[in-house]
Amino acid sequence: MNIGEVAERSGVPSKTIRYYEEIGLVRPLRSGNGYRDFAAEELHRLAFLGRARSLGFSLEECRTLLSLYGDHERSSSDVKAITRSHLARIDRKVSELQALSRTLRDLVARCHGDDRPDCPIMEDLAHAGTRGCPASLTASCTD
């Protein structure tokens, strides 16, 4: 299969496939005229990579998962450990986003959103650099 066919069938864009080849995640053969020639195994690897990336795994995690996938003596505990670590990062990010959402909701609720010039959102943004600064030093913290 050429790169266009394998891109369509795997759901991975051609540009991404070229990048994956560049970093060694896939290794298509080359035809006599120099074009990439993807075997069914490479199509499967690309589909695997596409799914792993859609789940948010990093390229390095994908490399490790591909290696484990090819190792028929692998331990599922290795796969589970990688996935648990990834899930923990996602959970931390979700917590950070929830805290950010709460802060923004509070600021939006406090802002009148009318013709008044005073705005709690602008005040919060303007005083971001003075948080944690002792009151006696606030003036020097804003300089």
N, C-alpha and C positions, 0 to 999 in steps of 0.2 A: 504494500500500500504506500502511496505517496503521502506527503505531509498533510495535504488538504483532506484526503480521505480519513486519515487517522485522527486529524483534528475534529472532523465532523462526527466520527464514530465514538471518540473518547469524550468529547465535550471540552477538550483542552485546546485553547487557541494556538494557532501555528507559532506565533511569537513565543509563547510560553514553552512550547515543545522545543523550539530551538534553544531556549535558555536552559531547559532541563538537559538537553544534549550537551551543552557547553559545560555544565557543572557535573556531568557524569551520571545523572539519574536515569537516563535512557541512552541506549547505544544502537541506533539504527544502522543497518548495513548501508553501503553505498553501491548504487548500480554502476554500470560501465560508464555512463555519462556523468557520474558524480552526484546524481540525485539521491536523496535519502529514500531508503526502502525499508519500511517498517513491517516486521513480521507480526503475527498474531500475539506473540508473547509481549512485544513492545506496546501493542495496543492495550493489552491487559494491564501492563505496568502504568501506562498513562491514565487509564480509567481509575486504577488504584490511587495514583497520585492525585487525580482530580477530586476523588472522594475524600481523601485524607486532608487535602488543602481546604475543601469546603467545610470540613469539621474544625478547621483552624490550626491543624498541626503545622509546625514550622518546617522549613525545608530540611533542616538537620534531623528532626523527628521523622519526617517522611523517609529520609535516607535510611535511618535505623529500622523503621517499620518495613521498608522494602527488603532490607537485608534479612530481617526476621522472617518475613513472608517466604523468602527463598530457602530458608533453613528449615528443613523438615524435622529436625531434631530440636527445634526451638522450644523454649519453655513459655507457656502462656503467661507465666508470672512476669516475664520481661515485657510483654506487650501490655499487660495490665498496669505495670509500674509506669510506663511511658504515658499511658492514657490517664492514669490517676494524677500524675504530675501536671499534665495539660489541663485536666478538669480543675485542679486546684488553682491554676493561673486564671482560668475563666471565672471561677467563683470569686477570686479576689477582684478581678476587673468588674464583675457584676456589682459587688459591694461598693466599689469606688464609684461606679456610675449611679447607683442608688443614692449614695450620699450626695453626689453632685446634683442629682435630680431634686432631692429634698431641699438643698440650698437654693437652687434656682426657683423652685416653687414658692419658697418662703419670700424670696426677693420679689417675685412677680406679684404675690399677694399683698406685699407691703407697698408696692408702687401704685399710685392712683391712676397713672396712665392718662392724665388729662393735660390741660394747658399749663399747669404749674411747673416751674423750673426745678423745684426740689424733687429728687428721685432717689429712693433708697438703693436702687441698682447702681446708679452712678456713684453714690457715696461709698458703697461697698468696693467698687472697682478703684476709686480714687484712694482709698485708705488701705489697700491691700499690702503695701510696703511697710505700714506702721504696725501691723499685727505683731504682738509679742514684744513690742518696743515699750520700755517704761515710759509712763506719762511725762516724766521730767525730760525725756529725750525725744519726745514725739516731733518737735520742731526740727531737730537735727536728723531724724530718720526720714523726713520728707524732703530734705535738701538734696 
